[in-house]
Amino acid sequence: MKVKRILKWTARVAILLLLLGFVIGFVAYWTSTNDCGRPIPAGAERMKAIRYCEYGSPDDVLKLEQIEKPVPNDNQILVRVRAVSLRFYDGGMLGGSVPGRLLFGLRKPKNTTPGSDFSGTVEAIGKDVTEFKPGDEVFGVRAGALAEYICVRRNGAIALKPANTSFEQAASIPTALVSLQGLRDTARLQAGQKVLINGASGGVGTFAVQIAKAFGAEVTGVCSTKNLDLVRSLGADHVIDYTKEDFTKGEERYDVLYDLVNNRSFAERRRILKPGGICVLAGIGGSGMHKETFSNLAGELTASLRSKFGNEKFVLFGVDINKKDLGVLRDLTESGKIAPALTKTYPLTETAAAYNYLETGHVQGKIAITIE
Ligand SMILES: NC(=O)c1ccc[n+]([C@@H]2O[C@H](COP(=O)([O-])OP(=O)(O)OC[C@H]3O[C@@H](n4cnc5c(N)ncnc54)[C@H](OP(=O)(O)O)[C@@H]3O)[C@@H](O)[C@H]2O)c1
């Protein structure tokens, strides 16, 4: 009797919680909105920006508009943006997938200006900012960067731009945080070690090849036929064409597998690791949603679980966007150890074309949008 009563009450509570969840979800969905309908206050300065008010394809939703120019507070730096480089998640913000909506707004995107990796010139500073002055050339990461001006917190991800780069190249550098931290902090890559980089020709991979070389490692890059020369030119000691050869079938053994694709099984990858080696689970293939994206994601998550019981480590990696490491990347760039593999630039009016290319998942190196 008692068990029956407990079951009855459990069922009632579960139904109530479900109903409550449904109501909360419904209200959250319908109250999710953005500032698209809000008029610019009279007297406010205006600027050009790319906006998307609804989710959809780049051609349908990205519009070049006039919006209100931001004004920096005491702790902020006003940057005149000169270039924005697209990165992996930029396309994912537009499409309106379920995970995308949970992150960026349920019914409509909350932040209506996309783009994040920027470079530009300091236009003005708040009264508490001491590290930067008007005229400084800077680069960094700030949501809503596809605009003529952005305000960045003085403690935010902003650093002086490497002197030897164009604005478009400098905007491409923040992606290298993924390469730097994955190799330095997670893999703890040492000089003389052998590293294989799966996905060596994309934004993160092209930097990873150069950073691994800068650390003194012996580098093997995996890419398709059309990118072999690019990856070699970045310093890779060996290249493997994935359209012709399976990198998990060779005789070579690696200290580190830096995996930006996760398209091979756990056993296949463990086979090519030296005893005690490490696989950094850093990505799920090229940008955009493709038929293999979910299986790559599954490959990433299951490998991390399965390696708990073995000698070789498979470690999930998440980037930490911070000012200090932007400085490390600036120094590596100025010393000539790394250089952005920028292969294509677009004017602001062709932003949708840049997104379409990114979403193919087969971008060569980095691409950037110039803001004039
Ligand atoms: N963990 C983190 O914090 C973090 C942060 C940012 C990005 N990521 C991950 O890093 C990965 C790479 O990002 P990205 O910005 O470099 O992307 P991306 O620029 O879009 O990468 C495109 C490259 O991926 C290559 N590629 C596609 N399929 C491949 C395959 N089966 N084997 C080898 N290469 C393949 C393409 O080469 P081909 O044209 O030759 O196929 C292309 O050059 C993404 O999966 C992303 O999830 C992780």
Ligand as a Chemical Component Dictionary entry (heavy atoms), coordinates in Angstrom:
data_LIG
# 
_chem_comp.id                   LIG 
_chem_comp.type                 NON-POLYMER 
_chem_comp.pdbx_formal_charge   0 
_chem_comp.three_letter_code    LIG 
# 
loop_
_chem_comp_atom.comp_id 
_chem_comp_atom.atom_id 
_chem_comp_atom.alt_atom_id 
_chem_comp_atom.type_symbol 
_chem_comp_atom.charge 
_chem_comp_atom.model_Cartn_x 
_chem_comp_atom.model_Cartn_y 
_chem_comp_atom.model_Cartn_z 
_chem_comp_atom.pdbx_ordinal 
LIG N1  N1  N 0  37.814 23.239 -27.888 1  
LIG C1  C1  C 0  37.665 24.538 -28.114 2  
LIG O1  O1  O 0  37.660 25.370 -27.196 3  
LIG C2  C2  C 0  37.527 24.991 -29.519 4  
LIG C3  C3  C 0  37.504 26.347 -29.849 5  
LIG C4  C4  C 0  37.412 26.698 -31.187 6  
LIG C5  C5  C 0  37.331 25.713 -32.163 7  
LIG N2  N2  N 1  37.335 24.415 -31.784 8  
LIG C6  C6  C 0  37.249 23.335 -32.742 9  
LIG O2  O2  O 0  38.325 23.330 -33.611 10 
LIG C7  C7  C 0  37.913 22.706 -34.806 11 
LIG C8  C8  C 0  38.563 23.417 -35.949 12 
LIG O3  O3  O 0  38.153 24.782 -35.923 13 
LIG P1  P1  P 0  38.626 25.713 -37.082 14 
LIG O4  O4  O 0  38.304 27.103 -36.692 15 
LIG O5  O5  O -1 39.993 25.353 -37.487 16 
LIG O6  O6  O 0  37.602 25.235 -38.190 17 
LIG P2  P2  P 0  37.703 25.535 -39.736 18 
LIG O7  O7  O 0  38.607 26.669 -39.982 19 
LIG O8  O8  O 0  36.311 25.596 -40.263 20 
LIG O9  O9  O 0  38.374 24.198 -40.264 21 
LIG C9  C9  C 0  38.294 23.949 -41.579 22 
LIG C10 C10 C 0  39.315 22.879 -41.928 23 
LIG O10 O10 O 0  38.906 21.608 -41.434 24 
LIG C11 C11 C 0  39.484 20.657 -42.331 25 
LIG N3  N3  N 0  38.796 19.366 -42.301 26 
LIG C12 C12 C 0  37.493 19.146 -42.514 27 
LIG N4  N4  N 0  37.246 17.820 -42.433 28 
LIG C13 C13 C 0  38.439 17.212 -42.179 29 
LIG C14 C14 C 0  38.858 15.860 -41.989 30 
LIG N5  N5  N 0  37.983 14.860 -42.052 31 
LIG N6  N6  N 0  40.134 15.622 -41.732 32 
LIG C15 C15 C 0  41.033 16.608 -41.646 33 
LIG N7  N7  N 0  40.716 17.905 -41.835 34 
LIG C16 C16 C 0  39.427 18.205 -42.087 35 
LIG C17 C17 C 0  39.307 21.317 -43.679 36 
LIG O11 O11 O 0  40.282 20.816 -44.552 37 
LIG P3  P3  P 0  39.853 20.152 -45.947 38 
LIG O12 O12 O 0  39.164 21.230 -46.755 39 
LIG O13 O13 O 0  41.148 19.724 -46.465 40 
LIG O14 O14 O 0  38.911 19.045 -45.589 41 
LIG C18 C18 C 0  39.492 22.794 -43.410 42 
LIG O15 O15 O 0  40.781 23.264 -43.750 43 
LIG C19 C19 C 0  36.387 22.773 -34.842 44 
LIG O16 O16 O 0  35.847 21.502 -34.885 45 
LIG C20 C20 C 0  36.008 23.439 -33.546 46 
LIG O17 O17 O 0  35.011 22.724 -32.873 47 
LIG C21 C21 C 0  37.431 24.034 -30.490 48 
# 
loop_
_chem_comp_bond.comp_id 
_chem_comp_bond.atom_id_1 
_chem_comp_bond.atom_id_2 
_chem_comp_bond.value_order 
_chem_comp_bond.pdbx_ordinal 
LIG N1  C1  SING 1  
LIG C1  O1  DOUB 2  
LIG C1  C2  SING 3  
LIG C2  C3  SING 4  
LIG C2  C21 DOUB 5  
LIG C3  C4  DOUB 6  
LIG C4  C5  SING 7  
LIG C5  N2  DOUB 8  
LIG N2  C6  SING 9  
LIG N2  C21 SING 10 
LIG C6  O2  SING 11 
LIG C6  C20 SING 12 
LIG O2  C7  SING 13 
LIG C7  C8  SING 14 
LIG C7  C19 SING 15 
LIG C8  O3  SING 16 
LIG O3  P1  SING 17 
LIG P1  O4  DOUB 18 
LIG P1  O5  SING 19 
LIG P1  O6  SING 20 
LIG O6  P2  SING 21 
LIG P2  O7  DOUB 22 
LIG P2  O8  SING 23 
LIG P2  O9  SING 24 
LIG O9  C9  SING 25 
LIG C9  C10 SING 26 
LIG C10 O10 SING 27 
LIG C10 C18 SING 28 
LIG O10 C11 SING 29 
LIG C11 N3  SING 30 
LIG C11 C17 SING 31 
LIG N3  C12 SING 32 
LIG N3  C16 SING 33 
LIG C12 N4  DOUB 34 
LIG N4  C13 SING 35 
LIG C13 C14 SING 36 
LIG C13 C16 DOUB 37 
LIG C14 N5  SING 38 
LIG C14 N6  DOUB 39 
LIG N6  C15 SING 40 
LIG C15 N7  DOUB 41 
LIG N7  C16 SING 42 
LIG C17 O11 SING 43 
LIG C17 C18 SING 44 
LIG O11 P3  SING 45 
LIG P3  O12 DOUB 46 
LIG P3  O13 SING 47 
LIG P3  O14 SING 48 
LIG C18 O15 SING 49 
LIG C19 O16 SING 50 
LIG C19 C20 SING 51 
LIG C20 O17 SING 52 
# 
